[in-house]
Amino acid sequence: MRAPSFEEPMRLALTRAAEAGRRGEVPVGAVVLGPDGAVLASAGNDREGAADPTAHAEVLALRAAARSRGEWRLAGCTLVVTLEPCTMCAGAAVLARIARVVFGADDEKAGAAGSLWDVLRDRRLNHRPEVIRGVLAGECAAALRDFFADRRGRPDDRHIP
């Protein structure tokens, strides 16, 4: 049996990221796949638009997928995201019982899937999803680089690499 390719869902996540970027959001997109590989939900960041610090693409996609399934447990599902999840999003994936987290670009300043922390594989937690990193990493990183290159110099962007 051949391992599944996550390029197609990552391209959908990149589309959601681009839509978020056009709205002035940090361009991060996420997709949740059901156990059969069908798309259950997708989202882009919406922190600015929703005035909500938790409106990360991953959290929004997980919420929508849970509504779609009618339950909070997303066992067997896969979270595909353009940027390595932060601690909040990694924690949400663990709590949702996601089976697999697939991401594109590493986030060396805030990543919680191996770059800075490794919440997803922390043996002290009761659930540890499989982690697949680097899917379309160049395209995912370029989307972020291009977005921030256009915004350099703004005082609220000083923390951006």
Salt bridges, closest charged atoms under 4 A:
GLU19 OE2 - ARG16 NH1 3.12
GLU71 OE2 - ARG69 NH2 3.87
GLU84 OE1 - ARG133 NH2 3.98
ASP106 OD1 - ARG133 NH2 3.15
ASP118 OD2 - ARG121 NE 2.96
ASP122 OD2 - ARG124 NH2 2.55
GLU130 OE1 - ARG100 NE 2.90
GLU139 OE1 - ARG11 NH1 2.78
ASP156 OD2 - ARG154 NH2 3.13
ASP157 OD2 - ARG151 NE 3.35
